[in-house]
Amino acid sequence: MSLSKHLQTSGLLSVIRGMPPQQLEERVIALGDAWYREHPEERDTIARNLEAFGLDASASTIDGIERHTILHYFEKFLPLTDDIASYAAFLEEHVDGAEGISLLEASLAARRGVCIATAHFGAVEFIVPFLALHKLPMNVVIRFTTEQLSVGAHEQAIAMEKSGRFSLINLIEIGRPKTVAAMQMAAALRRGEIAFSVFDEKTPYSKPADLFGTKVWGGAGLDRMIDFANTQTDLYAAFMLREEGKRYRLELRRIGETGGGRIDAIYRTLQEAVTRNLTQWYFLHEEIPFVEEGIRL
């Protein structure tokens, strides 16, 4: 069982309602630490991935990656505590992102679609609600590992919008019947809205991309989707960084390249972010989609 499924089936989600952020964080960390102790082989996966990229695979680095991976789930579960006012206040108090909001508002004011590409890095779970808090029109491609989390997320998105504090977050759920993610994302761009998706998962439309001198399957077809939309679109790479003192900072990078060059440019921004914050790259605890001949062994 993965860490994700362990946390979702541990009983935590049944008692999460009304739980203060500090208590939730402590509970998730305790469950996550216990899971890693019971699955020491997970350190081997992280070390193997680090070594394949030629990165520091020391014990302290692996410890940091494990802790940031656990924090990712605290951030994923926080909106499910069902205290929408407190969640909005948490984001307002802890997240710095005024510059990014201004960039996105300018793109939308110019009647351009916006594609935001992000990775399994940092506090990614806060990006969408933070943008929705500023009433930006959000369409999010997402995949859930359990039906319970899927149902909870859809209900929460509706409740957040009804509270008046957030814009409606339209969830485009991969694998759902009658859901064609690429077409729904393209439609969002044509409406002059934001389409948000990860770019580092392997899909049938991924292409080789360079990352730390090796090749990974990347892009998830976002370049093809943008071309298919056939509308004026601004592409941004987005990262939410964890900083000292429970602070978070949204970094938005405008991608000026066109065609297939977009994917290479996005991966350059990921490499820069990882270089500065290696332990926040929680994708290292999973099986990286390497292009076989590109693995550095």
C-alpha positions in Angstrom: 0.0 0.0 0.0 1.3 3.5 -0.9 1.6 6.3 1.6 -1.3 8.0 -0.1 -3.6 5.1 0.3 -2.4 4.4 3.8 -3.3 8.0 4.9 -6.7 7.8 3.2 -7.6 4.5 4.8 -6.1 5.1 8.2 -9.3 6.5 9.6 -8.0 10.0 9.4 -10.6 11.2 6.8 -13.4 10.1 9.1 -12.3 12.4 12.0 -10.9 15.3 10.0 -14.0 17.5 10.1 -13.3 20.6 12.2 -9.7 19.7 12.9 -7.4 22.7 13.4 -4.5 23.0 10.9 -1.8 22.4 13.5 -3.5 19.3 14.8 -4.0 18.0 11.3 -0.4 18.6 10.5 0.8 16.8 13.6 -1.5 13.8 12.9 -0.4 13.5 9.3 3.3 13.7 10.2 2.8 11.0 12.9 1.1 8.7 10.5 3.6 9.4 7.7 6.6 8.9 9.9 5.2 5.6 11.1 4.6 4.4 7.5 8.1 5.2 6.4 9.5 3.3 9.4 7.5 0.3 8.3 8.6 0.7 4.7 12.3 1.2 4.7 12.4 0.1 1.1 10.9 3.5 0.2 14.3 5.1 1.0 15.8 2.9 -1.7 13.4 4.2 -4.3 14.3 7.8 -3.4 18.0 7.1 -3.4 17.8 5.3 -6.7 16.0 8.3 -8.3 18.5 10.8 -6.9 21.4 8.8 -8.1 19.9 8.5 -11.6 19.8 12.3 -11.8 23.3 12.6 -10.4 21.9 14.4 -7.3 22.8 14.2 -3.6 21.5 10.9 -2.2 22.7 11.4 1.4 20.6 10.3 4.4 19.8 13.9 5.3 18.5 14.6 1.8 16.3 11.5 1.9 15.0 12.4 5.3 14.1 15.8 4.0 12.3 14.4 1.0 10.3 12.0 3.2 9.2 14.9 5.4 8.2 17.1 2.5 6.3 14.2 1.0 4.3 13.9 4.2 3.6 17.6 4.3 2.2 17.3 0.8 -0.6 15.2 2.3 -1.3 17.7 5.1 -1.8 20.3 2.4 -4.0 18.0 0.3 -6.2 17.1 3.3 -6.5 20.6 4.9 -9.5 21.8 2.9 -11.4 18.6 3.8 -11.6 19.8 7.5 -14.7 21.5 6.2 -14.0 24.9 7.9 -14.0 27.0 4.7 -13.6 30.4 6.5 -10.6 29.1 8.4 -9.1 27.6 5.2 -9.4 30.9 3.4 -7.9 32.7 6.4 -5.0 30.2 6.4 -4.2 30.9 2.7 -4.5 34.6 3.2 -2.1 34.6 6.1 0.5 32.1 5.0 0.7 32.4 1.2 2.6 35.1 -0.7 1.5 35.3 -4.3 0.5 38.9 -5.2 2.9 39.1 -8.1 1.6 35.9 -9.7 -2.0 37.0 -9.2 -1.3 40.2 -11.1 0.3 38.3 -14.0 -2.7 36.0 -14.3 -5.2 38.9 -14.0 -3.4 40.7 -16.8 -3.5 37.7 -19.1 -7.2 37.2 -18.5 -8.0 40.9 -18.8 -6.4 40.7 -22.3 -9.0 37.9 -23.1 -6.4 35.3 -23.4 -6.7 31.7 -22.1 -4.2 30.7 -19.5 -2.5 27.3 -19.1 -0.7 26.7 -15.8 1.7 23.8 -15.8 3.0 22.5 -12.5 4.9 19.5 -11.1 4.9 17.1 -8.2 6.9 19.7 -6.2 6.4 21.7 -3.1 3.0 22.8 -1.8 1.3 22.2 -5.1 -2.0 21.5 -3.4 -2.3 25.2 -2.3 -1.9 26.7 -5.8 -5.5 26.1 -7.1 -7.3 27.2 -3.9 -5.1 30.2 -3.6 -5.9 31.3 -7.1 -9.6 30.5 -6.5 -9.5 32.7 -3.4 -8.7 35.6 -5.7 -11.7 34.7 -7.8 -9.8 33.4 -10.8 -11.8 31.0 -13.1 -10.2 27.6 -12.4 -10.4 24.4 -14.4 -8.2 21.7 -12.9 -7.1 18.3 -14.3 -6.8 15.9 -11.5 -6.6 12.1 -10.7 -7.8 10.6 -7.4 -6.5 7.4 -6.0 -9.7 6.6 -4.0 -13.4 7.2 -4.6 -13.7 8.6 -1.1 -11.2 11.4 -1.9 -12.9 12.1 -5.3 -16.3 12.5 -3.7 -14.9 14.7 -0.9 -13.0 17.0 -3.3 -16.1 17.5 -5.6 -18.3 18.3 -2.6 -15.6 20.6 -1.1 -15.2 22.6 -4.4 -19.0 23.3 -4.5 -19.0 24.2 -0.8 -16.1 26.6 -1.2 -17.8 28.4 -4.1 -21.1 28.6 -2.2 -19.3 30.2 0.7 -18.6 33.3 -1.4 -14.9 33.2 -0.6 -13.7 31.2 -3.6 -14.5 31.0 -7.3 -15.8 27.6 -8.5 -13.1 25.1 -9.1 -14.1 22.9 -12.0 -12.5 19.5 -11.5 -11.7 17.6 -14.7 -11.2 14.1 -13.4 -9.0 11.8 -15.4 -10.5 8.3 -15.8 -14.0 9.4 -15.1 -16.7 8.3 -17.6 -17.5 11.0 -20.2 -14.4 13.0 -19.2 -12.1 13.9 -22.0 -9.5 16.0 -20.2 -7.8 17.5 -23.2 -11.0 18.7 -24.9 -12.3 20.2 -21.6 -9.0 22.0 -21.0 -9.0 23.4 -24.6 -12.6 24.6 -24.1 -11.5 26.4 -20.9 -8.8 28.2 -22.8 -11.3 29.2 -25.5 -13.5 30.7 -22.8 -10.6 32.8 -21.6 -10.2 30.8 -18.3 -7.4 29.0 -16.6 -6.6 25.4 -17.3 -4.3 23.9 -14.6 -2.5 20.6 -14.9 0.7 18.7 -14.0 3.3 18.3 -16.7 5.6 15.6 -15.3 3.3 12.6 -15.5 3.7 10.2 -18.4 0.8 10.0 -20.8 0.5 8.7 -24.4 1.3 12.2 -25.5 4.4 12.8 -23.4 7.8 13.4 -25.1 11.4 13.1 -24.0 12.6 16.1 -22.0 16.0 16.8 -20.5 16.2 17.0 -16.7 19.6 17.1 -14.9 21.3 15.6 -17.9 19.0 12.6 -18.4 15.8 12.1 -20.2 12.3 11.8 -18.8 8.9 11.5 -20.4 7.2 14.8 -19.9 4.8 17.5 -20.9 1.7 15.2 -20.6 0.6 16.5 -24.0 0.1 20.1 -22.8 1.8 21.5 -25.9 -0.6 19.5 -28.1 -3.6 20.6 -26.1 -2.7 24.3 -26.5 -2.2 23.9 -30.2 -5.6 22.1 -30.4 -7.3 24.9 -28.5 -6.2 27.2 -31.3 -6.8 30.4 -29.3 -4.5 33.0 -27.8 -3.0 31.4 -24.7 -0.4 32.4 -22.1 1.5 29.5 -20.6 3.0 29.6 -17.1 5.0 27.2 -15.1 3.9 27.4 -11.4 5.6 26.3 -8.2 4.5 26.8 -4.6 7.5 26.9 -2.3 7.5 26.1 1.4 9.5 28.7 3.3 10.5 29.2 7.0 7.8 30.1 9.5 5.0 28.2 7.8 5.2 30.6 4.9 4.5 29.6 1.3 5.4 31.6 -1.9 3.9 31.2 -5.3 6.4 31.4 -8.2 5.0 31.9 -11.7 7.3 31.8 -14.8 5.9 32.9 -18.2 6.9 30.4 -20.9 7.5 32.3 -24.2 8.5 29.4 -26.4 6.0 27.9 -28.9 5.4 24.4 -30.2 7.4 21.5 -28.7 9.9 24.1 -27.3 7.4 24.8 -24.6 8.0 21.5 -22.9 11.8 21.9 -22.8 11.3 25.4 -21.3 9.0 24.1 -18.6 11.5 21.5 -17.6 14.2 24.2 -17.3 12.0 25.9 -14.8 11.6 22.7 -12.9 15.3 22.1 -12.8 15.9 25.6 -11.4 13.2 25.1 -8.7 14.6 21.7 -7.7 18.2 23.0 -7.7 17.1 25.5 -5.1 14.8 23.2 -3.1 15.8 19.6 -3.7 14.0 18.1 -0.7 10.6 19.6 -1.8 10.6 17.5 -5.0 8.3 14.8 -3.6 8.1 13.1 -7.0 11.3 11.4 -6.0 9.4 8.9 -3.8 7.6 7.5 -6.9 8.8 5.7 -10.0 10.1 8.4 -12.3 9.0 8.1 -16.0 12.6 7.9 -17.3 13.3 7.5 -21.0 15.1 4.1 -20.8 18.2 5.1 -22.7 18.4 8.3 -20.7 18.9 6.8 -17.3 22.2 7.6 -15.8 23.4 4.4 -14.2 
